[in-house]
Amino acid sequence: MNFKSILTTILVVALALGLGVGAGYLVRNSGLIGGGGGGVDVEQGDYSAVYAKAGGDIVLYTLSTCPFCHKAKDLLDKRNVRYVERVIDKDEVARKEADGLKIKSVPVIYIGDQSMRGFDEAKLVELLQKHGKTEAKKA
């Protein structure tokens, strides 16, 4: 190997690492998946139509590949909290519901008169306690 080929290899590796780090930063901070892009947003509102369509009093909108969605589901399962999951990349009806609700990132969790966009374990536990949702089974 001569100096030019060694230098070329080093530059290619550096470029690949830079692109990988940059892509990771963009995904984490894009807001598409609920752990990035500014954290968790909790809003108050009347979500009775959401509950009527989904058939449950806790509704979780997810993507099948979203790690924060899996964390939210794991927390609910661990606490034996009954919920309805709507997987928007696997169910066209759920996708249309999510579009109608203007869901742009996941997870989105509806509990009582509040919705939580994104995932924060402490905030989710707080919402569950506030609404008395601690013991039941998954729907």
Buried (B, 14 or more C-beta within 10 A) or exposed (E): EEEEEEEEEEEEEEEEEEEEEEEEEEEEEEBBBBBBBEEBBBEEEEBEEBBEBBEBBBBBBBBEEBEBBBBBBEBBEEBEBBBBBBBBBEBEEBBEBBEEBEBEBBBBBBBBEBBBBBBBEEBBEEBBEEBEBEEBEBE
